[in-house]
Each structure stands twice: as C-alpha cells, then as structure tokens.
Amino acid sequence: MILALKMALRSIYSNKLRSILTMLGIIIGVMALVVLVSLVNGATSSVTDAVSSLGSDMITVTISDDKGSPITFELLDEWQKTEDSIGICAPYASASVTGKYGSNNATFTVYGTTPYYYDVEGLMLSLGRFIKQTDVDSHSRICVLNYGAATELIGYEDCIGEEISLNGMKFTVVGVLSENESIMTSMMNDSYTAYIPYTTLMRISTSVTDDVTTFVLSTPEGVSVDDTEKRMEELLLERFEDDSDAFSVSAMDVMEDAMSSITSVLSILLGGIAAISLIVGGIGIMNIMLVTVTERTREIGIRKAIGASRGTILRQFLLEAVVLCMLGCGIGIYLSWLILQIAAGIVSGISMSFSLNGTVVLISVIFCFFIGVVFGIYPANKAAKMKPIDALHYGG
C-alpha cells in the first residue's frame, strides 16, 4: 500500500499542471460546500442569538375587535396579580411623529408604554432611567431615547436633561438606551426611537386611546411559554365571546423556531448545490484517470508481465484517484478557511462571526473520499483487466 501511495504521488507530481486542473473541480466544490454552509450557520447563530436577546419567553397580544369589552390597565394589573401562569404585562402603542432638537429634524417612532415594558422587552440603559409609574400617572413629558437618536439628533450620548420636541411638545430626556449592534435589532428598530409614558402618547397622537390594543407579557419562572400562551388565549376567549379572530397571541420562541427551520432548509439546499459541484469534479477526475490509464498502457503490460496481480494494478490507479480527490479537498478546506477569515474581518463591526464548521469539514472529507473511490473505480478496473500481451503491443 505504501509503495502504491508513493507511485500515485510520483505520478501526480510528474504532471503538476494537469493534476492541479483536475483537482480544480474538487477544490471549488469543497469551497462552495464549506463556505456557503459556514456562512449560513454563522448568520443563523447571529439571528438566533438576536431573537433570544429580545426575550424568547415574551408573548405579544394584539386585539383587533374588543367586542365592547376593551382591555384596560386595571385588567392587566389584575391578571398579573391573580394568574400564576402570567408574568408581568406591559401595554404599548406607537406613533410616527416629528422630532426636533435645535435645527435638527427627524421622524421618530414613539412608543407609549409603562415601566414593565423595560423588563419584558429586555431593554438595557446606557444612561439615566426608564419610565416610572409616577410618569404614567401624571402624564409626564419625559422620554427615553435609543442610542441612535441621542448621538445623531442631539449629537452626543450623555444628553440627560436635554429637551427635544415631539410633534411640537417639549420632552425632557431622562434616559438613553445602550447601543445594540445585533442584526435583529437593526432590522426591527427605527433609527430614531423614543419611549414615553402611555398616557402622554394619548395627548400627542389622536390614534392612541386608553383602550389597550397591544401588550406584551412575560412568562413566570418555572412556567413554560406554551402554558402562558394557552392561559392568555383562554382569558381572551372568555372576554371576547369565544371569538378567536378578535385577537392574536404570538410568542418569540415561535419566531426563533421558524428562523431555525428556514436556515436549516437553506443549509441543505446550499449543501446540495455544492455537492453537485463535487460530483462534476469527480467526473473530471474519472476523465483524467482514463487518459492516464491509456498513457501508461505499456507500463501496465510490463508490470503484469513480471507478476503484478490484477488487484495490485487496481489499487494503484484507484489510490491515485483518491489521492487526487483528497489533495483537492485539503486545498479547498484551506482556501475556505482563508475566505471565512476575510468575511469575519469584513463583518467584524456587527454581531456576526464566521468560522469553519467541523461537521461540514468532516462531511466534505468523507464525500471527497467517496467520490475518489466511485469515479476512480472504473478507470482502475479498466487498467486491471488489461491483458499483458495486448498492453505490451499498445503503440509498439
């Protein structure tokens, strides 16, 4: 076997350019498989972490028809105090308003809510404080800005105490949220966001009333999201005359599961496409091995004439095909690592990382070995079946 390996390497080295061109299909196929699947896995991990950071135990409820029995602040307080399956509840409403600071103007998405919203949504403050219950009770004109609004509209992060105008009404900045570079947050949040008391939003937006149409709630410790979701549906069905179309209840873990399913399917599809590239590379190897067998016909005849068995000739040419595939696989994995390092450097500013996936690398190695055997067996068998007399007379 060692002798056959040395002869295979010698044959490959003696035709360096042809060997490299032959391996090119395998190299490209391996790079496609490893890079594409690793990129998808990196994106999947980033999105999953971002969704989890938003609170996988958070449930959002939207009311489309209150049937004359609207959800109120008092009812939400009652539910979170008396229902063991329900954690804290926070109503919210949103409106698009014009914000102004000095000579700077921008369109803001303003969320009117209560203090519990901070914990349910998993927000993080960089400076100052969030909305308090006294702010809600007294309709205070205070606001909490996201990092982008503070640094871009006002011009600096430490802007506690500054006043901005929202739809012509002055608001005092009491808090600034931490900078969040996650992809999910970037997709879901507007550039300029402000959080104000729910009751205050009612005064600057005619579309917001004291009837709660949207609220979020958390799952208590020791209770599953499904149990909380089920209990909330039961309470709403009881209140809205068993009309399931009057409301919708959605949990964040559903989004997380959906994203995982989508990216899993995407990984399989991309892996399948890359596998086709490897098969094409295998066809190229079989083609070159047939040429090699033809070129070395007299050598085969001489080896058989001096006693080489059919199995020895078969192993020699089969091993040469496998070595070609594995060399191409090794080069492809190395180039894949380089590409992923470059990609990681490009996206270093956001919360996404790319690295070689060990499972995909192992699959690539096994698949390349399999291709080497499958596409090398026919040329090797053709060489092994040659009759010594015919081989010696070839081209003679």
Salt bridges, closest charged atoms under 4 A:
ASP65 OD2 - LYS67 NZ 3.57
GLU83 OE1 - ARG231 NE 2.86
ASP135 OD2 - ARG129 NH1 2.81
GLU234 OE1 - ARG231 NH1 3.06
ASP243 OD2 - LYS67 NZ 2.77
GLU295 OE2 - ARG18 NH1 3.06
GLU299 OE1 - ARG296 NE 3.13
GLU320 OE1 - ARG296 NH1 2.96
